[in-house]
Each structure stands twice: as structure tokens, then as C-alpha cells.
């Protein structure tokens, strides 16, 4: 397996940023933009594509003497972050640079031949949150496919995985359940940086038709697999309006699957997105007691009463648990929501999550996020986590072995 990466030796006189970790865009700049010289450059990014002084990768490449930035590509939320979650992104012109912006979150999610005709290399620089259903890695993967088909180079400017490089949870995406929230056969939590994942997709034949793209990964400096995002001391720019700080990356996989049913609040629409499980019919104190009695490692619960400003439960007085993840590496993050559904089914047999009004309409999306219908089908037999544990965990060990071949960091 051949890994294509850029390595540089920093001079002793180099300016040291306050952060412990430097993102790939800074490595690229320190290397004099070598992979981009003499080429027409396209860039997929959003507001998270910045250096440690908060300067946008768009502006860094546009202002670089040896870089010819000719096109921008907007994923979900847009290049400058001016599009709400789930809303379509339109083609436009970036007002700051005058560079054409192509939408990759509308009718077209994979760059077309027309979109790529004026570039030689497509650069990707987006901060992800380490969870399969967050759509940016899907954008990266299908863009790699397009570049492979059109003979264009692809460059990933690497960034940290906020969950670290060891956490892996969930089954692989199965045939028939591929979607933009489950684009590739990887676990729900996959324990790789964007650059490492890109290499794995390329080398393992996971791109459409098993094609390979000419791939370069520009690595970070200073990142280690044990690091969560706060340990990097890098600034956080929210990759989505509901991920306002890096800690929420831990909570997204803990409740996001349940949230797909839109029947039980997960805090989206309140000030604690993904950190609450609540409903108007729940007794907060009793629910909290039952959840804490499970003694799940790395997590604790307290009662909470709240009124969402929008989304599920808007304007209603809700009760539930406020989740406190005390050790994200030890906690069974993605199973927290299933344990909550188990407890609620025991407390309120007439309010089982998959039997609530409107839930059935969301089964298709729930299954896509899970990468299989087996999780829902097995769980709903008895509403017991034990019924899904083997299936949810069946691919983890093999994936860890396979993905370790593509680690760029220790």
C-alpha cells in the first residue's frame, strides 16, 4: 500500500502557533504549497477550513502567489457557512474573492464533469466530527470518485478527529442502505482522520467502481491518536449550527440516531443539542434514576426540564435526562440512545419509541443512519440493548485491523 503524504522539516526559526496541533493547511503553507504549484486549483471547504489564526483556507490559497484558485465547492451549509442545516446550497460567486462557487449540496452532491473541467487538482479542507452520518466525509468520498473518473488529482488537508483515533463503534453499512449519511462501508464511529479515511477509501477499493484517484494527504503536525479536540488547543469553528463546541462531537453519536425518529427530543432546538433525551410524558427524576442504575461506563445523567425553541417538542414543557459524558473513550457512545429507549419502554410500555405517532415514516432514514435495518428489527422485538449488541459490534475488531494500515499518526 502506497501512502502519498507531504512531509516537511520546520526551520528552528519558524513561528510556533499557540496550538499544539497544526492543521494540514498550515503544513501546506509551510511547504510552499508544493502540491498545488503550476496547477489550476479547486477547493471544497466551509468555515471550518481555517488556520490556527482563523484565516480561511479560501483566502490563504487565493492570496498565495504560486496558487491559482479557480473554483470553490460548497458542501452542506455552504463555503462560508451561510446555509442552514439540510437546506440546499446554490451555485454562486464568492463575494470576497470573486471565485465561482459550485454547490455540492443540492441537486448535485458529486462534482460533475462540467464542474471539474477548469481544474487540475481538487483540495478538501473541512473539520469533521468522526461520525459516519455527518455528511462531509460523504462529500469527500464522492468528490474523490469524480476526480478519479475525470483524471483530476485530489488533495486532503488533514484535520483532527474530535473523538480521537481509537474510538470505533457500530456495524458496517450494508448493501441497500447506502445514502449520503451512510456512503461507505465503515462503522458509525470510525476512528480515522479525514486524510486517513481518504487513503483507506482509495486503497480498499471503496470508491465507485473500485477506481483510484491520484491522492495526496497533507498531514497535521503534533496530532496523536489519544487526542480529543480540546487537547489540540486549536480553535473550534462549528461545522454545523448544532455542533457549537467540540464537546458536542461526543454527544452527536449518543443521540443522533434516536433523533432521526423526530418523536423524542434530543436537545436540538434547545441550548443543549444532542445532550438531552426528553418528552412531555417523561418523569425526569424517575428516568434519571433508571438511567444511572444502568451504571454505563463513562457517562452519568441528571434530570432536566426544558422548553425547545424549535424542532421536536417546540414550545412544550419537556422532561428528561441531561447526559454527561465523563470519559468518551470508555463510554458506549452510540448505545446510550438505545439504553434510553430500553428504559423508556420499561417505564412507559404504551410509549415505545418506534410506536410513537409519526415514527414509522422515519424508519427508512433511521435504517440508513444505522447502515442496516437489522438494528431496528432486532431491537424492537423486546426493546432490549442485549438483542443488538452482537450485531452492532460485529465488525469493529476487523475494521480496526484493516484501518490501522492507513494510520498517519501514532
ChimeraX attribute file (.defattr): number of C-alpha atoms within 10 A of each C-alpha:
attribute: neighborCount
match mode: 1-to-1
recipient: residues
	/A:1	9
	/A:2	7
	/A:3	16
	/A:4	13
	/A:5	15
	/A:6	16
	/A:7	15
	/A:8	13
	/A:9	8
	/A:10	12
	/A:11	8
	/A:12	7
	/A:13	6
	/A:14	8
	/A:15	8
	/A:16	10
	/A:17	13
	/A:18	12
	/A:19	16
	/A:20	13
	/A:21	21
	/A:22	24
	/A:23	26
	/A:24	25
	/A:25	27
	/A:26	23
	/A:27	23
	/A:28	22
	/A:29	14
	/A:30	16
	/A:31	16
	/A:32	16
	/A:33	17
	/A:34	13
	/A:35	17
	/A:36	21
	/A:37	13
	/A:38	11
	/A:39	15
	/A:40	16
	/A:41	24
	/A:42	29
	/A:43	25
	/A:44	28
	/A:45	26
	/A:46	30
	/A:47	23
	/A:48	24
	/A:49	26
	/A:50	25
	/A:51	20
	/A:52	19
	/A:53	11
	/A:54	14
	/A:55	13
	/A:56	19
	/A:57	24
	/A:58	26
	/A:59	13
	/A:60	17
	/A:61	21
	/A:62	18
	/A:63	13
	/A:64	13
	/A:65	11
	/A:66	15
	/A:67	20
	/A:68	18
	/A:69	25
	/A:70	19
	/A:71	23
	/A:72	25
	/A:73	26
	/A:74	26
	/A:75	27
	/A:76	27
	/A:77	21
	/A:78	26
	/A:79	26
	/A:80	16
	/A:81	19
	/A:82	12
	/A:83	18
	/A:84	13
	/A:85	13
	/A:86	10
	/A:87	12
	/A:88	18
	/A:89	25
	/A:90	17
	/A:91	17
	/A:92	15
	/A:93	14
	/A:94	16
	/A:95	9
	/A:96	9
	/A:97	13
	/A:98	11
	/A:99	17
	/A:100	16
	/A:101	24
	/A:102	27
	/A:103	24
	/A:104	25
	/A:105	22
	/A:106	17
	/A:107	10
	/A:108	13
	/A:109	18
	/A:110	22
	/A:111	19
	/A:112	16
	/A:113	12
	/A:114	7
	/A:115	17
	/A:116	21
	/A:117	10
	/A:118	13
	/A:119	18
	/A:120	19
	/A:121	22
	/A:122	25
	/A:123	23
	/A:124	27
	/A:125	27
	/A:126	24
	/A:127	27
	/A:128	23
	/A:129	30
	/A:130	27
	/A:131	28
	/A:132	28
	/A:133	25
	/A:134	22
	/A:135	19
	/A:136	25
	/A:137	25
	/A:138	21
	/A:139	23
	/A:140	23
	/A:141	22
	/A:142	20
	/A:143	26
	/A:144	32
	/A:145	26
	/A:146	22
	/A:147	26
	/A:148	21
	/A:149	16
	/A:150	15
	/A:151	15
	/A:152	19
	/A:153	20
	/A:154	26
	/A:155	25
	/A:156	27
	/A:157	24
	/A:158	26
	/A:159	27
	/A:160	29
	/A:161	25
	/A:162	26
	/A:163	28
	/A:164	24
	/A:165	24
	/A:166	16
	/A:167	22
	/A:168	27
	/A:169	24
	/A:170	24
	/A:171	23
	/A:172	25
	/A:173	24
	/A:174	17
	/A:175	10
	/A:176	10
	/A:177	21
	/A:178	17
	/A:179	16
	/A:180	19
	/A:181	22
	/A:182	27
	/A:183	23
	/A:184	24
	/A:185	18
	/A:186	25
	/A:187	25
	/A:188	26
	/A:189	23
	/A:190	25
	/A:191	26
	/A:192	29
	/A:193	26
	/A:194	28
	/A:195	29
	/A:196	24
	/A:197	20
	/A:198	26
	/A:199	26
	/A:200	22
	/A:201	25
	/A:202	22
	/A:203	18
	/A:204	14
	/A:205	12
	/A:206	19
	/A:207	23
	/A:208	17
	/A:209	9
	/A:210	14
	/A:211	18
	/A:212	21
	/A:213	25
	/A:214	15
	/A:215	24
	/A:216	20
	/A:217	26
	/A:218	25
	/A:219	29
	/A:220	25
	/A:221	18
	/A:222	12
	/A:223	24
	/A:224	17
	/A:225	20
	/A:226	15
	/A:227	16
	/A:228	22
	/A:229	23
	/A:230	14
	/A:231	15
	/A:232	19
	/A:233	15
	/A:234	20
	/A:235	17
	/A:236	17
	/A:237	18
	/A:238	18
	/A:239	23
	/A:240	20
	/A:241	15
	/A:242	19
	/A:243	21
	/A:244	16
	/A:245	16
	/A:246	19
	/A:247	17
	/A:248	20
	/A:249	23
	/A:250	25
	/A:251	24
	/A:252	24
	/A:253	26
	/A:254	26
	/A:255	26
	/A:256	21
	/A:257	22
	/A:258	25
	/A:259	21
	/A:260	18
	/A:261	23
	/A:262	19
	/A:263	20
	/A:264	22
	/A:265	28
	/A:266	33
	/A:267	27
	/A:268	24
	/A:269	19
	/A:270	21
	/A:271	15
	/A:272	18
	/A:273	21
	/A:274	27
	/A:275	24
	/A:276	30
	/A:277	29
	/A:278	28
	/A:279	23
	/A:280	17
	/A:281	12
	/A:282	18
	/A:283	19
	/A:284	21
	/A:285	15
	/A:286	13
	/A:287	23
	/A:288	21
	/A:289	14
	/A:290	16
	/A:291	22
	/A:292	13
	/A:293	11
	/A:294	11
	/A:295	10
	/A:296	16
	/A:297	15
	/A:298	15
	/A:299	19
	/A:300	20
	/A:301	19
	/A:302	17
	/A:303	19
	/A:304	18
	/A:305	17
	/A:306	19
	/A:307	18
	/A:308	20
	/A:309	15
	/A:310	13
	/A:311	14
	/A:312	21
	/A:313	24
	/A:314	15
	/A:315	13
	/A:316	14
	/A:317	14
	/A:318	22
	/A:319	23
	/A:320	28
	/A:321	27
	/A:322	22
	/A:323	23
	/A:324	15
	/A:325	22
	/A:326	12
	/A:327	14
	/A:328	20
	/A:329	19
	/A:330	13
	/A:331	19
	/A:332	21
	/A:333	25
	/A:334	24
	/A:335	21
	/A:336	21
	/A:337	22
	/A:338	22
	/A:339	19
	/A:340	22
	/A:341	24
	/A:342	23
	/A:343	21
	/A:344	21
	/A:345	18
	/A:346	15
	/A:347	16
	/A:348	13
	/A:349	13
	/A:350	11
	/A:351	16
	/A:352	17
	/A:353	24
	/A:354	20
	/A:355	13
	/A:356	14
	/A:357	12
	/A:358	12
	/A:359	16
	/A:360	13
	/A:361	11
	/A:362	15
	/A:363	16
	/A:364	15
	/A:365	17
	/A:366	22
	/A:367	21
	/A:368	22
	/A:369	26
	/A:370	26
	/A:371	30
	/A:372	22
	/A:373	18
	/A:374	15
	/A:375	21
	/A:376	16
	/A:377	14
	/A:378	17
	/A:379	19
	/A:380	19
	/A:381	9
	/A:382	12
	/A:383	24
	/A:384	18
	/A:385	22
	/A:386	14
	/A:387	16
	/A:388	20
	/A:389	15
	/A:390	12
	/A:391	15
	/A:392	22
	/A:393	15
	/A:394	15
	/A:395	17
	/A:396	20
	/A:397	11
	/A:398	9
	/A:399	19
	/A:400	17
	/A:401	10
	/A:402	11
	/A:403	19
	/A:404	16
	/A:405	13
	/A:406	20
	/A:407	18
	/A:408	19
	/A:409	17
	/A:410	8
